[in-house]
Amino acid sequence: MFKQFIQNFADSRIYLISSLWLFLIFFILVAVMLIRMKKKHIEYMSNLPLSDDDETNRSDSPSTTNAG
């Protein structure tokens, strides 16, 4: 089915090559962004869900339970 879809396009090679380049450029940009990211920021983001501040804020705030 995919083969028939591609064969019906005029100059289908251009579409295939451009989509491959778009795919590669996207992942290269993501890799560069991750390499340039500061280690301090990565540590901060990795500790967000497990931080102690989050648990103390939950215990300090009034509980909102539904009765009934």
QUIRAKA-V567498 format. One line per field, one symbol per residue. ss: DSSP state (H for helix, E for strand, - for the rest). psi: psi as a letter, one per 40 degrees, with the letter a starting at -180 (. if undefined). Layout:
BEGIN
ss->???
psi->???
END
This chain:
BEGIN
ss->-HHHHHHH---HHHHHHHHHHHHHHHHHHHHHHHHH--HHHHHHHHH----HHHHHHHHH--------
psi->ddddddddihfddddddddddddddddddddddddehiddddddddeddeidddddddddiihgihh.
END
